[in-house]
Amino acid sequence: MIIGLVSFHTCPKANLGEKDAGGMNVYLDNLARSLDLMGHTVYVFTRKHDFEESVEFSIGTRSKLVHINAGNQEVLKKDLIDLISEFSSNVQTYMVDEGIELEILHTHYWLSGLIGDLLSETWGIPHVITFHTLAKTKLRALADGEEHFSRTDSEYKLMDSVDGILVLTQKEIQDIRELYGEFSNKIAVVPPGIDLKMFYDCGIYTARNELNIPRESKMILFVGRIDPIKGLELLVRAVSLIASEKDVLLYIVGGGDEGDKYLSFIKSLVEKTGLVEKVIFTGPIAHDELRTYYNAADVFVLPSHYESLGFVAIEAMACGTPVVASRVGGIPSVVDHGSTGYLIPWRCPEAFAGQIEVLLKNEDLSGFMSQQALKRSYSLSWDSTAKTVSHYYAEIISDVANIQFV
Ligand code: UDP
């Protein structure tokens, strides 16, 4: 198959953990590489975000990441919508120049979906979308969150117009049904994988030696974009409740821009709660170096207000680290309560502090959960995700061809 993936607003090569670069980038990169490994040819189109970079990068043996010009480097995310027709027409020119014909387009996030609608109509090929996040689920979780005024409406129209909607969890089907309408006849759920060559158990003490963290410390870890949706204030407050315990350390991995409002708020909360000595902000860490942090931690905490999946929870589990996370969005499809960690349904620091302490104080329990977490992660693989996704593409291509033929 010749497949086009569109990721307009963020590039799979972007620095993860910074603004707008997270799970979706990991998903795209792994999906493209695994499809290529299966023998498919994949073109990943993204907006040229750095004018120093080349136009094309190889993916696997036959696939490519293609940077398409649209607007200048400094365009704000809220203004990207104005560049959709420029981007679409530049993709079109690239395809004509290269003589490539795609069989299916799979777009990612609503902005790419708008491009997918234009291009799939021009080319007469099917269009599948993965939203990754939806405006209404985010706004429901974060009362003072802000979204582009046309996003909800566009998402609704896209659900109506596309040939298929690919989601990562059952919960997303439920969210779509509750908040947008009945589209289940065109939705397929395909769970993501995990790269077990990158994330594996390499031993807590080896990892601690590498990071210079004393063996006797109790290390709590957060990894992710520093964004209000991640609920970091809950974690800081939870840690302040157990900080009288000797040697508790909280590592916060990931970063926003310097001077970012939310990051400043979290830093001032750390000061106010007297945790300056106990909280370490590492900034973003390269994806392939994160394994050491996950392995060094006693417990991984994901206190998000909303999370469509939570790749970081899977990564922590693949390194054998139990997870304490909010019971929101797709997290329960990843973390089994009482087995691979704990899910907290309340937005209160006491509940998080309680479960974190249970794990820090009980080595046997933590060891059991670590084993369960490892087992769970072994059941996920990008190869099987890509296989299921490619079958789904093939079905849609044939369904659309049949309809056109009738
Ligand atoms: N990540 C990273 N370095 C960092 C912070 C995050 O490589 O400093 C990666 C992390 O390993 C994970 C992704 O960014 O794969 C975040 O995905 P997740 O689904 O947890 O959150 P999202 O960003 O999609 O909300």
Residues whose N, C-alpha, C, O or C-beta is under 5 A from the ligand:
A	BS01	UDP	L16 G17 A21 G22 G23 M24 V26 V223 G224 R225 V253 G254 G283 P284 I285 A286 H287 G310 F311 V312
